[in-house]
Amino acid sequence: MEERVTFKERIKSELSYHNIKLYPYESDELDENEISLNDRIKQQLIPFAIVGSEKNVLIDGKQVRGRRNKWGVINGKLNFALGLFYIL
């Protein structure tokens, strides 16, 4: 868990250093609720990974759309409520 926190902070630091703006963008047109939601997204969810695949992989004996890497398999259907966004 500590490794993940360190990794996220390193990514955020690099984004800031290179002045890379990410969604959700700041806007003068947002109300207080939208600003609060955007702040939570920036603090808690960013960075995240977008996972996509055109291939099926075998997970627990079932074929699912996903991606295999050296750390294991990412099931593209697992977090469908979040779309294909995975919180790092």
N, CA, C and O atoms as a CHARMM CRD file, in Angstrom:
* protein
*
  352
    1    1 MET  N      0.83400  -1.19500   0.00000 PROA 1      0.00000
    2    1 MET  CA     0.00000   0.00000   0.00000 PROA 1      0.00000
    3    1 MET  C      0.87800   1.25700   0.00000 PROA 1      0.00000
    4    1 MET  O      0.58800   2.21900  -0.71200 PROA 1      0.00000
    5    2 GLU  N      1.93800   1.24800   0.78900 PROA 2      0.00000
    6    2 GLU  CA     2.82200   2.40300   0.85600 PROA 2      0.00000
    7    2 GLU  C      3.47700   2.67100  -0.50100 PROA 2      0.00000
    8    2 GLU  O      3.67800   3.82100  -0.89100 PROA 2      0.00000
    9    3 GLU  N      3.80600   1.58700  -1.21500 PROA 3      0.00000
   10    3 GLU  CA     4.41000   1.72000  -2.54100 PROA 3      0.00000
   11    3 GLU  C      3.44300   2.42000  -3.49600 PROA 3      0.00000
   12    3 GLU  O      3.85600   3.24700  -4.30800 PROA 3      0.00000
   13    4 ARG  N      2.17100   2.09100  -3.39700 PROA 4      0.00000
   14    4 ARG  CA     1.16900   2.70900  -4.26900 PROA 4      0.00000
   15    4 ARG  C      1.04300   4.20100  -3.97000 PROA 4      0.00000
   16    4 ARG  O      0.95200   5.01100  -4.89200 PROA 4      0.00000
   17    5 VAL  N      1.03600   4.56800  -2.69400 PROA 5      0.00000
   18    5 VAL  CA     0.92800   5.97700  -2.30900 PROA 5      0.00000
   19    5 VAL  C      2.13900   6.74800  -2.83000 PROA 5      0.00000
   20    5 VAL  O      1.99700   7.84700  -3.36500 PROA 5      0.00000
   21    6 THR  N      3.31300   6.17600  -2.67500 PROA 6      0.00000
   22    6 THR  CA     4.53800   6.81400  -3.15800 PROA 6      0.00000
   23    6 THR  C      4.49800   6.97800  -4.67400 PROA 6      0.00000
   24    6 THR  O      4.88500   8.02100  -5.20100 PROA 6      0.00000
   25    7 PHE  N      4.02700   5.94100  -5.37500 PROA 7      0.00000
   26    7 PHE  CA     3.92200   5.98000  -6.82800 PROA 7      0.00000
   27    7 PHE  C      2.96100   7.09000  -7.27100 PROA 7      0.00000
   28    7 PHE  O      3.27300   7.85400  -8.18400 PROA 7      0.00000
   29    8 LYS  N      1.79100   7.17500  -6.62300 PROA 8      0.00000
   30    8 LYS  CA     0.81100   8.20000  -6.97600 PROA 8      0.00000
   31    8 LYS  C      1.37300   9.59700  -6.75300 PROA 8      0.00000
   32    8 LYS  O      1.17400  10.49100  -7.57600 PROA 8      0.00000
   33    9 GLU  N      2.07500   9.78400  -5.63900 PROA 9      0.00000
   34    9 GLU  CA     2.64900  11.09900  -5.34300 PROA 9      0.00000
   35    9 GLU  C      3.72500  11.47300  -6.36100 PROA 9      0.00000
   36    9 GLU  O      3.84600  12.63800  -6.74100 PROA 9      0.00000
   37   10 ARG  N      4.50800  10.48200  -6.80300 PROA 10     0.00000
   38   10 ARG  CA     5.52700  10.74700  -7.81700 PROA 10     0.00000
   39   10 ARG  C      4.87600  11.17700  -9.12500 PROA 10     0.00000
   40   10 ARG  O      5.34800  12.10800  -9.77600 PROA 10     0.00000
   41   11 ILE  N      3.80100  10.50800  -9.51000 PROA 11     0.00000
   42   11 ILE  CA     3.09700  10.87800 -10.74500 PROA 11     0.00000
   43   11 ILE  C      2.51900  12.28500 -10.62300 PROA 11     0.00000
   44   11 ILE  O      2.65100  13.09500 -11.54100 PROA 11     0.00000
   45   12 LYS  N      1.88100  12.57600  -9.49500 PROA 12     0.00000
   46   12 LYS  CA     1.30200  13.91000  -9.29500 PROA 12     0.00000
   47   12 LYS  C      2.38700  14.98900  -9.33500 PROA 12     0.00000
   48   12 LYS  O      2.18100  16.06800  -9.89100 PROA 12     0.00000
   49   13 SER  N      3.53100  14.69000  -8.74600 PROA 13     0.00000
   50   13 SER  CA     4.64700  15.63400  -8.74400 PROA 13     0.00000
   51   13 SER  C      5.14000  15.90000 -10.16600 PROA 13     0.00000
   52   13 SER  O      5.39200  17.05000 -10.52700 PROA 13     0.00000
   53   14 GLU  N      5.27900  14.85000 -10.97300 PROA 14     0.00000
   54   14 GLU  CA     5.71600  14.99800 -12.36100 PROA 14     0.00000
   55   14 GLU  C      4.69900  15.80400 -13.17300 PROA 14     0.00000
   56   14 GLU  O      5.08100  16.65500 -13.97600 PROA 14     0.00000
   57   15 LEU  N      3.42200  15.54100 -12.96800 PROA 15     0.00000
   58   15 LEU  CA     2.38800  16.28100 -13.68200 PROA 15     0.00000
   59   15 LEU  C      2.45600  17.76000 -13.33700 PROA 15     0.00000
   60   15 LEU  O      2.35300  18.61500 -14.21600 PROA 15     0.00000
   61   16 SER  N      2.62900  18.05400 -12.06700 PROA 16     0.00000
   62   16 SER  CA     2.72100  19.44100 -11.61500 PROA 16     0.00000
   63   16 SER  C      3.97900  20.11400 -12.16400 PROA 16     0.00000
   64   16 SER  O      3.92100  21.24000 -12.65800 PROA 16     0.00000
   65   17 TYR  N      5.10100  19.42900 -12.07800 PROA 17     0.00000
   66   17 TYR  CA     6.37900  19.97600 -12.54400 PROA 17     0.00000
   67   17 TYR  C      6.31600  20.35600 -14.02400 PROA 17     0.00000
   68   17 TYR  O      6.84700  21.39100 -14.42900 PROA 17     0.00000
   69   18 HSD  N      5.67000  19.52200 -14.81800 PROA 18     0.00000
   70   18 HSD  CA     5.57900  19.75700 -16.25600 PROA 18     0.00000
   71   18 HSD  C      4.33100  20.55300 -16.64300 PROA 18     0.00000
   72   18 HSD  O      4.02900  20.72400 -17.82400 PROA 18     0.00000
   73   19 ASN  N      3.61100  21.03600 -15.62200 PROA 19     0.00000
   74   19 ASN  CA     2.41800  21.87200 -15.82200 PROA 19     0.00000
   75   19 ASN  C      1.39200  21.20400 -16.73600 PROA 19     0.00000
   76   19 ASN  O      0.83800  21.82800 -17.64100 PROA 19     0.00000
   77   20 ILE  N      1.15700  19.91800 -16.47400 PROA 20     0.00000
   78   20 ILE  CA     0.17800  19.15300 -17.25600 PROA 20     0.00000
   79   20 ILE  C     -1.16600  19.22200 -16.54000 PROA 20     0.00000
   80   20 ILE  O     -1.28800  18.79400 -15.39200 PROA 20     0.00000
   81   21 LYS  N     -2.15600  19.75200 -17.21100 PROA 21     0.00000
   82   21 LYS  CA    -3.49600  19.89400 -16.65400 PROA 21     0.00000
   83   21 LYS  C     -4.31100  18.64800 -16.96400 PROA 21     0.00000
   84   21 LYS  O     -4.28500  18.14000 -18.08500 PROA 21     0.00000
   85   22 LEU  N     -5.02800  18.16400 -15.97300 PROA 22     0.00000
   86   22 LEU  CA    -5.85000  16.97100 -16.12700 PROA 22     0.00000
   87   22 LEU  C     -7.29700  17.28200 -15.83000 PROA 22     0.00000
   88   22 LEU  O     -7.62000  18.25300 -15.14600 PROA 22     0.00000
   89   23 TYR  N     -8.16900  16.42800 -16.36400 PROA 23     0.00000
   90   23 TYR  CA    -9.57800  16.49200 -16.00900 PROA 23     0.00000
   91   23 TYR  C     -9.70600  16.10600 -14.54100 PROA 23     0.00000
   92   23 TYR  O     -8.94200  15.25200 -14.09200 PROA 23     0.00000
   93   24 PRO  N    -10.59300  16.66000 -13.79000 PROA 24     0.00000
   94   24 PRO  CA   -11.55200  17.70900 -14.13600 PROA 24     0.00000
   95   24 PRO  C    -10.88300  19.07700 -14.15400 PROA 24     0.00000
   96   24 PRO  O    -10.13400  19.43500 -13.24500 PROA 24     0.00000
   97   25 TYR  N    -11.17100  19.83200 -15.21100 PROA 25     0.00000
   98   25 TYR  CA   -10.57900  21.13800 -15.38900 PROA 25     0.00000
   99   25 TYR  C    -11.25500  22.16500 -14.48300 PROA 25     0.00000
  100   25 TYR  O    -12.43800  22.05100 -14.16300 PROA 25     0.00000
  101   26 GLU  N    -10.48700  23.15600 -14.08300 PROA 26     0.00000
  102   26 GLU  CA   -11.05000  24.24200 -13.28000 PROA 26     0.00000
  103   26 GLU  C    -11.81900  25.19000 -14.19700 PROA 26     0.00000
  104   26 GLU  O    -11.44500  25.41700 -15.34800 PROA 26     0.00000
  105   27 SER  N    -12.90900  25.73700 -13.64900 PROA 27     0.00000
  106   27 SER  CA   -13.74000  26.63500 -14.44000 PROA 27     0.00000
  107   27 SER  C    -14.46100  27.59700 -13.50600 PROA 27     0.00000
  108   27 SER  O    -14.83000  27.23400 -12.38900 PROA 27     0.00000
  109   28 ASP  N    -14.65500  28.81100 -13.96700 PROA 28     0.00000
  110   28 ASP  CA   -15.40800  29.81000 -13.19900 PROA 28     0.00000
  111   28 ASP  C    -16.90100  29.52300 -13.21000 PROA 28     0.00000
  112   28 ASP  O    -17.65400  30.12500 -12.44400 PROA 28     0.00000
  113   29 GLU  N    -17.33500  28.60900 -14.06800 PROA 29     0.00000
  114   29 GLU  CA   -18.75200  28.30700 -14.21100 PROA 29     0.00000
  115   29 GLU  C    -19.24200  27.22400 -13.25600 PROA 29     0.00000
  116   29 GLU  O    -20.43500  26.92300 -13.23600 PROA 29     0.00000
  117   30 LEU  N    -18.35600  26.63700 -12.47000 PROA 30     0.00000
  118   30 LEU  CA   -18.74400  25.54800 -11.57700 PROA 30     0.00000
  119   30 LEU  C    -19.35900  26.08700 -10.29400 PROA 30     0.00000
  120   30 LEU  O    -18.95000  27.12800  -9.77900 PROA 30     0.00000
  121   31 ASP  N    -20.36300  25.34700  -9.78100 PROA 31     0.00000
  122   31 ASP  CA   -20.92500  25.72400  -8.48100 PROA 31     0.00000
  123   31 ASP  C    -20.12200  25.03400  -7.37000 PROA 31     0.00000
  124   31 ASP  O    -19.20000  24.27000  -7.65500 PROA 31     0.00000
  125   32 GLU  N    -20.46900  25.30100  -6.11600 PROA 32     0.00000
  126   32 GLU  CA   -19.70600  24.77800  -4.97400 PROA 32     0.00000
  127   32 GLU  C    -19.68100  23.25300  -4.93600 PROA 32     0.00000
  128   32 GLU  O    -18.65100  22.66200  -4.61100 PROA 32     0.00000
  129   33 ASN  N    -20.80400  22.60600  -5.26400 PROA 33     0.00000
  130   33 ASN  CA   -20.85000  21.14000  -5.26500 PROA 33     0.00000
  131   33 ASN  C    -19.92300  20.54700  -6.32200 PROA 33     0.00000
  132   33 ASN  O    -19.23100  19.56000  -6.07000 PROA 33     0.00000
  133   34 GLU  N    -19.91400  21.15200  -7.49400 PROA 34     0.00000
  134   34 GLU  CA   -19.04400  20.66500  -8.56800 PROA 34     0.00000
  135   34 GLU  C    -17.57000  20.87600  -8.22300 PROA 34     0.00000
  136   34 GLU  O    -16.73400  20.01900  -8.50700 PROA 34     0.00000
  137   35 ILE  N    -17.26000  22.00300  -7.62000 PROA 35     0.00000
  138   35 ILE  CA   -15.88000  22.27500  -7.19800 PROA 35     0.00000
  139   35 ILE  C    -15.44800  21.26200  -6.15100 PROA 35     0.00000
  140   35 ILE  O    -14.33300  20.74300  -6.20600 PROA 35     0.00000
  141   36 SER  N    -16.33000  20.97900  -5.19500 PROA 36     0.00000
  142   36 SER  CA   -16.02400  20.00100  -4.14500 PROA 36     0.00000
  143   36 SER  C    -15.80800  18.61300  -4.73500 PROA 36     0.00000
  144   36 SER  O    -14.86600  17.91700  -4.35800 PROA 36     0.00000
  145   37 LEU  N    -16.67800  18.20700  -5.66000 PROA 37     0.00000
  146   37 LEU  CA   -16.53700  16.90800  -6.30600 PROA 37     0.00000
  147   37 LEU  C    -15.22200  16.83200  -7.08000 PROA 37     0.00000
  148   37 LEU  O    -14.50000  15.84000  -6.97900 PROA 37     0.00000
  149   38 ASN  N    -14.91100  17.86800  -7.84800 PROA 38     0.00000
  150   38 ASN  CA   -13.66400  17.88800  -8.61000 PROA 38     0.00000
  151   38 ASN  C    -12.44500  17.81100  -7.70800 PROA 38     0.00000
  152   38 ASN  O    -11.47300  17.13200  -8.03900 PROA 38     0.00000
  153   39 ASP  N    -12.48400  18.49900  -6.57100 PROA 39     0.00000
  154   39 ASP  CA   -11.37200  18.44600  -5.61100 PROA 39     0.00000
  155   39 ASP  C    -11.19400  17.03200  -5.06800 PROA 39     0.00000
  156   39 ASP  O    -10.06600  16.56000  -4.92700 PROA 39     0.00000
  157   40 ARG  N    -12.30600  16.35100  -4.76100 PROA 40     0.00000
  158   40 ARG  CA   -12.21800  14.96200  -4.27000 PROA 40     0.00000
  159   40 ARG  C    -11.63200  14.04000  -5.33700 PROA 40     0.00000
  160   40 ARG  O    -10.81400  13.16900  -5.03900 PROA 40     0.00000
  161   41 ILE  N    -12.06100  14.24400  -6.58300 PROA 41     0.00000
  162   41 ILE  CA   -11.52700  13.43300  -7.67800 PROA 41     0.00000
  163   41 ILE  C    -10.02500  13.63700  -7.78900 PROA 41     0.00000
  164   41 ILE  O     -9.27000  12.67100  -7.89900 PROA 41     0.00000
  165   42 LYS  N     -9.59300  14.88000  -7.76100 PROA 42     0.00000
  166   42 LYS  CA    -8.16600  15.18000  -7.89500 PROA 42     0.00000
  167   42 LYS  C     -7.35600  14.60400  -6.73800 PROA 42     0.00000
  168   42 LYS  O     -6.25100  14.10400  -6.94800 PROA 42     0.00000
  169   43 GLN  N     -7.88700  14.66600  -5.53300 PROA 43     0.00000
  170   43 GLN  CA    -7.15700  14.19600  -4.36000 PROA 43     0.00000
  171   43 GLN  C     -7.17400  12.68500  -4.22300 PROA 43     0.00000
  172   43 GLN  O     -6.16700  12.09100  -3.83600 PROA 43     0.00000
  173   44 GLN  N     -8.30200  12.05200  -4.53200 PROA 44     0.00000
  174   44 GLN  CA    -8.46200  10.63200  -4.23400 PROA 44     0.00000
  175   44 GLN  C     -8.28400   9.72000  -5.43900 PROA 44     0.00000
  176   44 GLN  O     -7.77600   8.60900  -5.28900 PROA 44     0.00000
  177   45 LEU  N     -8.68100  10.14900  -6.61400 PROA 45     0.00000
  178   45 LEU  CA    -8.70400   9.23500  -7.75000 PROA 45     0.00000
  179   45 LEU  C     -7.54200   9.40100  -8.71700 PROA 45     0.00000
  180   45 LEU  O     -7.11600   8.42900  -9.34100 PROA 45     0.00000
  181   46 ILE  N     -7.03400  10.59300  -8.84900 PROA 46     0.00000
  182   46 ILE  CA    -5.94700  10.82100  -9.80200 PROA 46     0.00000
  183   46 ILE  C     -4.64000  10.45200  -9.14200 PROA 46     0.00000
  184   46 ILE  O     -4.42100  10.86700  -8.00400 PROA 46     0.00000
  185   47 PRO  N     -3.76800   9.71500  -9.76300 PROA 47     0.00000
  186   47 PRO  CA    -3.87600   9.22200 -11.12000 PROA 47     0.00000
  187   47 PRO  C     -4.67500   7.92800 -11.18000 PROA 47     0.00000
  188   47 PRO  O     -4.79800   7.22200 -10.18000 PROA 47     0.00000
  189   48 PHE  N     -5.20300   7.62500 -12.32700 PROA 48     0.00000
  190   48 PHE  CA    -5.90000   6.36300 -12.55500 PROA 48     0.00000
  191   48 PHE  C     -5.43000   5.81000 -13.88600 PROA 48     0.00000
  192   48 PHE  O     -4.80800   6.51000 -14.68600 PROA 48     0.00000
  193   49 ALA  N     -5.72900   4.57500 -14.10300 PROA 49     0.00000
  194   49 ALA  CA    -5.33000   3.92400 -15.34700 PROA 49     0.00000
  195   49 ALA  C     -6.57700   3.61000 -16.15700 PROA 49     0.00000
  196   49 ALA  O     -7.62300   3.27200 -15.60300 PROA 49     0.00000
  197   50 ILE  N     -6.45600   3.72200 -17.45000 PROA 50     0.00000
  198   50 ILE  CA    -7.53000   3.33000 -18.36100 PROA 50     0.00000
  199   50 ILE  C     -7.09400   2.02000 -18.99900 PROA 50     0.00000
  200   50 ILE  O     -6.03000   1.93100 -19.61100 PROA 50     0.00000
  201   51 VAL  N     -7.92900   1.01600 -18.84400 PROA 51     0.00000
  202   51 VAL  CA    -7.58000  -0.31100 -19.34000 PROA 51     0.00000
  203   51 VAL  C     -8.51200  -0.67000 -20.48200 PROA 51     0.00000
  204   51 VAL  O     -9.73400  -0.60200 -20.35400 PROA 51     0.00000
  205   52 GLY  N     -7.92400  -1.04700 -21.58000 PROA 52     0.00000
  206   52 GLY  CA    -8.70600  -1.49200 -22.71500 PROA 52     0.00000
  207   52 GLY  C     -8.07200  -2.73000 -23.32300 PROA 52     0.00000
  208   52 GLY  O     -6.86700  -2.94600 -23.19600 PROA 52     0.00000
  209   53 SER  N     -8.87800  -3.53200 -23.97700 PROA 53     0.00000
  210   53 SER  CA    -8.35000  -4.73000 -24.60500 PROA 53     0.00000
  211   53 SER  C     -9.31200  -5.22500 -25.66500 PROA 53     0.00000
  212   53 SER  O    -10.52800  -5.07200 -25.54600 PROA 53     0.00000
  213   54 GLU  N     -8.75200  -5.81500 -26.69400 PROA 54     0.00000
  214   54 GLU  CA    -9.55600  -6.47600 -27.72100 PROA 54     0.00000
  215   54 GLU  C     -9.42700  -7.98300 -27.58900 PROA 54     0.00000
  216   54 GLU  O     -9.96600  -8.72800 -28.40700 PROA 54     0.00000
  217   55 LYS  N     -8.71100  -8.43900 -26.55700 PROA 55     0.00000
  218   55 LYS  CA    -8.45200  -9.86600 -26.39100 PROA 55     0.00000
  219   55 LYS  C     -9.15200 -10.39800 -25.14900 PROA 55     0.00000
  220   55 LYS  O     -9.39100  -9.67100 -24.18500 PROA 55     0.00000
  221   56 ASN  N     -9.46800 -11.67100 -25.19800 PROA 56     0.00000
  222   56 ASN  CA    -9.99700 -12.36400 -24.03200 PROA 56     0.00000
  223   56 ASN  C     -8.85600 -13.10100 -23.35000 PROA 56     0.00000
  224   56 ASN  O     -7.96800 -13.64100 -24.00900 PROA 56     0.00000
  225   57 VAL  N     -8.88800 -13.11900 -22.02200 PROA 57     0.00000
  226   57 VAL  CA    -7.90500 -13.85700 -21.23500 PROA 57     0.00000
  227   57 VAL  C     -8.65500 -14.77700 -20.28300 PROA 57     0.00000
  228   57 VAL  O     -9.82600 -14.54900 -19.98200 PROA 57     0.00000
  229   58 LEU  N     -7.99100 -15.79400 -19.82100 PROA 58     0.00000
  230   58 LEU  CA    -8.59400 -16.77500 -18.93100 PROA 58     0.00000
  231   58 LEU  C     -8.37600 -16.36200 -17.47700 PROA 58     0.00000
  232   58 LEU  O     -7.23700 -16.22700 -17.02900 PROA 58     0.00000
  233   59 ILE  N     -9.47500 -16.16200 -16.73900 PROA 59     0.00000
  234   59 ILE  CA    -9.41900 -15.83600 -15.30900 PROA 59     0.00000
  235   59 ILE  C    -10.34600 -16.79500 -14.58600 PROA 59     0.00000
  236   59 ILE  O    -11.54400 -16.83400 -14.86600 PROA 59     0.00000
  237   60 ASP  N     -9.80100 -17.56600 -13.66000 PROA 60     0.00000
  238   60 ASP  CA   -10.58200 -18.54000 -12.88700 PROA 60     0.00000
  239   60 ASP  C    -11.43500 -19.44100 -13.79000 PROA 60     0.00000
  240   60 ASP  O    -12.59000 -19.73600 -13.48500 PROA 60     0.00000
  241   61 GLY  N    -10.84700 -19.86200 -14.88700 PROA 61     0.00000
  242   61 GLY  CA   -11.54100 -20.77500 -15.79700 PROA 61     0.00000
  243   61 GLY  C    -12.54600 -20.11200 -16.72100 PROA 61     0.00000
  244   61 GLY  O    -13.23700 -20.80600 -17.46800 PROA 61     0.00000
  245   62 LYS  N    -12.65000 -18.78700 -16.69300 PROA 62     0.00000
  246   62 LYS  CA   -13.60700 -18.07500 -17.54200 PROA 62     0.00000
  247   62 LYS  C    -12.86400 -17.15000 -18.49900 PROA 62     0.00000
  248   62 LYS  O    -11.86400 -16.53300 -18.13300 PROA 62     0.00000
  249   63 GLN  N    -13.35900 -17.06100 -19.71700 PROA 63     0.00000
  250   63 GLN  CA   -12.81900 -16.12300 -20.69000 PROA 63     0.00000
  251   63 GLN  C    -13.43000 -14.75100 -20.44200 PROA 63     0.00000
  252   63 GLN  O    -14.65200 -14.60300 -20.46400 PROA 63     0.00000
  253   64 VAL  N    -12.59400 -13.75200 -20.20700 PROA 64     0.00000
  254   64 VAL  CA   -13.06900 -12.37900 -20.00700 PROA 64     0.00000
  255   64 VAL  C    -12.19800 -11.44200 -20.83300 PROA 64     0.00000
  256   64 VAL  O    -11.04100 -11.73800 -21.13200 PROA 64     0.00000
  257   65 ARG  N    -12.77800 -10.31900 -21.18900 PROA 65     0.00000
  258   65 ARG  CA   -11.98500  -9.31000 -21.89600 PROA 65     0.00000
  259   65 ARG  C    -11.06300  -8.67100 -20.87700 PROA 65     0.00000
  260   65 ARG  O    -11.51500  -8.16200 -19.85100 PROA 65     0.00000
  261   66 GLY  N     -9.78900  -8.70000 -21.15600 PROA 66     0.00000
  262   66 GLY  CA    -8.83300  -8.16800 -20.19700 PROA 66     0.00000
  263   66 GLY  C     -7.44000  -8.06700 -20.78300 PROA 66     0.00000
  264   66 GLY  O     -7.22800  -8.23200 -21.98400 PROA 66     0.00000
  265   67 ARG  N     -6.51100  -7.79300 -19.90500 PROA 67     0.00000
  266   67 ARG  CA    -5.13200  -7.57900 -20.31600 PROA 67     0.00000
  267   67 ARG  C     -4.21200  -8.27800 -19.33000 PROA 67     0.00000
  268   67 ARG  O     -4.36400  -8.13700 -18.11600 PROA 67     0.00000
  269   68 ARG  N     -3.26300  -9.02800 -19.85800 PROA 68     0.00000
  270   68 ARG  CA    -2.28600  -9.74000 -19.03100 PROA 68     0.00000
  271   68 ARG  C     -0.97600  -8.95100 -19.05400 PROA 68     0.00000
  272   68 ARG  O     -0.51400  -8.50900 -20.10600 PROA 68     0.00000
  273   69 ASN  N     -0.39100  -8.78800 -17.86200 PROA 69     0.00000
  274   69 ASN  CA     0.92800  -8.16500 -17.77700 PROA 69     0.00000
  275   69 ASN  C      1.78900  -8.98800 -16.81700 PROA 69     0.00000
  276   69 ASN  O      1.35100 -10.03700 -16.34500 PROA 69     0.00000
  277   70 LYS  N      2.99200  -8.53300 -16.52700 PROA 70     0.00000
  278   70 LYS  CA     3.88500  -9.34000 -15.70300 PROA 70     0.00000
  279   70 LYS  C      3.42100  -9.44400 -14.24800 PROA 70     0.00000
  280   70 LYS  O      3.92200 -10.28800 -13.50600 PROA 70     0.00000
  281   71 TRP  N      2.48000  -8.60800 -13.83100 PROA 71     0.00000
  282   71 TRP  CA     1.97600  -8.65700 -12.45900 PROA 71     0.00000
  283   71 TRP  C      0.68700  -9.45900 -12.33000 PROA 71     0.00000
  284   71 TRP  O      0.23200  -9.73800 -11.22100 PROA 71     0.00000
  285   72 GLY  N      0.10500  -9.82600 -13.45800 PROA 72     0.00000
  286   72 GLY  CA    -1.13800 -10.59100 -13.41800 PROA 72     0.00000
  287   72 GLY  C     -2.05900 -10.19100 -14.54800 PROA 72     0.00000
  288   72 GLY  O     -1.61400  -9.78600 -15.62200 PROA 72     0.00000
  289   73 VAL  N     -3.34900 -10.31200 -14.29000 PROA 73     0.00000
  290   73 VAL  CA    -4.36500 -10.02300 -15.29800 PROA 73     0.00000
  291   73 VAL  C     -5.28800  -8.93100 -14.78200 PROA 73     0.00000
  292   73 VAL  O     -5.69500  -8.94100 -13.62000 PROA 73     0.00000
  293   74 ILE  N     -5.61400  -7.98800 -15.66100 PROA 74     0.00000
  294   74 ILE  CA    -6.58800  -6.94800 -15.32700 PROA 74     0.00000
  295   74 ILE  C     -7.86800  -7.30300 -16.05600 PROA 74     0.00000
  296   74 ILE  O     -7.89400  -7.37800 -17.28400 PROA 74     0.00000
  297   75 ASN  N     -8.92500  -7.52100 -15.29700 PROA 75     0.00000
  298   75 ASN  CA   -10.22400  -7.87200 -15.84900 PROA 75     0.00000
  299   75 ASN  C    -10.93700  -6.58400 -16.25200 PROA 75     0.00000
  300   75 ASN  O    -11.29200  -5.77600 -15.39400 PROA 75     0.00000
  301   76 GLY  N    -11.14700  -6.39100 -17.54900 PROA 76     0.00000
  302   76 GLY  CA   -11.79000  -5.18100 -18.04700 PROA 76     0.00000
  303   76 GLY  C    -13.24800  -5.05800 -17.66700 PROA 76     0.00000
  304   76 GLY  O    -13.80200  -3.96300 -17.75500 PROA 76     0.00000
  305   77 LYS  N    -13.89200  -6.13200 -17.24900 PROA 77     0.00000
  306   77 LYS  CA   -15.30400  -6.09700 -16.87600 PROA 77     0.00000
  307   77 LYS  C    -15.50300  -5.95200 -15.37100 PROA 77     0.00000
  308   77 LYS  O    -16.61500  -5.67200 -14.92200 PROA 77     0.00000
  309   78 LEU  N    -14.46600  -6.13500 -14.60300 PROA 78     0.00000
  310   78 LEU  CA   -14.58000  -6.17900 -13.14900 PROA 78     0.00000
  311   78 LEU  C    -15.14900  -4.89700 -12.55700 PROA 78     0.00000
  312   78 LEU  O    -16.03400  -4.95500 -11.70300 PROA 78     0.00000
  313   79 ASN  N    -14.66500  -3.76200 -12.98800 PROA 79     0.00000
  314   79 ASN  CA   -15.10100  -2.48000 -12.44300 PROA 79     0.00000
  315   79 ASN  C    -15.96100  -1.73200 -13.45400 PROA 79     0.00000
  316   79 ASN  O    -15.74400  -0.54500 -13.70200 PROA 79     0.00000
  317   80 PHE  N    -16.92700  -2.41600 -14.03000 PROA 80     0.00000
  318   80 PHE  CA   -17.73200  -1.80900 -15.08400 PROA 80     0.00000
  319   80 PHE  C    -18.45800  -0.55600 -14.60000 PROA 80     0.00000
  320   80 PHE  O    -18.72700   0.34400 -15.39500 PROA 80     0.00000
  321   81 ALA  N    -18.78100  -0.48500 -13.29700 PROA 81     0.00000
  322   81 ALA  CA   -19.45600   0.70400 -12.77200 PROA 81     0.00000
  323   81 ALA  C    -18.56200   1.93300 -12.92200 PROA 81     0.00000
  324   81 ALA  O    -19.06200   3.05400 -13.02300 PROA 81     0.00000
  325   82 LEU  N    -17.25300   1.73400 -12.93800 PROA 82     0.00000
  326   82 LEU  CA   -16.31700   2.83900 -13.12300 PROA 82     0.00000
  327   82 LEU  C    -15.91700   2.98700 -14.58500 PROA 82     0.00000
  328   82 LEU  O    -15.04000   3.78800 -14.90800 PROA 82     0.00000
  329   83 GLY  N    -16.54000   2.23600 -15.45700 PROA 83     0.00000
  330   83 GLY  CA   -16.09000   2.17500 -16.84100 PROA 83     0.00000
  331   83 GLY  C    -14.82100   1.34700 -16.84900 PROA 83     0.00000
  332   83 GLY  O    -14.72600   0.33700 -16.15100 PROA 83     0.00000
  333   84 LEU  N    -13.86400   1.76400 -17.62100 PROA 84     0.00000
  334   84 LEU  CA   -12.59000   1.04100 -17.64400 PROA 84     0.00000
  335   84 LEU  C    -11.51100   1.84900 -16.94400 PROA 84     0.00000
  336   84 LEU  O    -10.34000   1.78100 -17.31500 PROA 84     0.00000
  337   85 PHE  N    -11.90100   2.60900 -15.93400 PROA 85     0.00000
  338   85 PHE  CA   -10.96200   3.40500 -15.15700 PROA 85     0.00000
  339   85 PHE  C    -10.60900   2.64200 -13.89000 PROA 85     0.00000
  340   85 PHE  O    -11.49100   2.24200 -13.13100 PROA 85     0.00000
  341   86 TYR  N     -9.34400   2.44800 -13.67100 PROA 86     0.00000
  342   86 TYR  CA    -8.88700   1.75000 -12.46300 PROA 86     0.00000
  343   86 TYR  C     -8.11700   2.72900 -11.59800 PROA 86     0.00000
  344   86 TYR  O     -7.17800   3.38200 -12.05500 PROA 86     0.00000
  345   87 ILE  N     -8.52300   2.82000 -10.35200 PROA 87     0.00000
  346   87 ILE  CA    -7.85100   3.69800  -9.41000 PROA 87     0.00000
  347   87 ILE  C     -6.53500   3.05000  -9.03100 PROA 87     0.00000
  348   87 ILE  O     -6.50600   1.89900  -8.59500 PROA 87     0.00000
  349   88 LEU  N     -5.44800   3.78400  -9.19500 PROA 88     0.00000
  350   88 LEU  CA    -4.13600   3.23500  -8.84800 PROA 88     0.00000
  351   88 LEU  C     -3.92100   3.25700  -7.35500 PROA 88     0.00000
  352   88 LEU  O     -2.86900   2.83300  -6.87600 PROA 88     0.00000
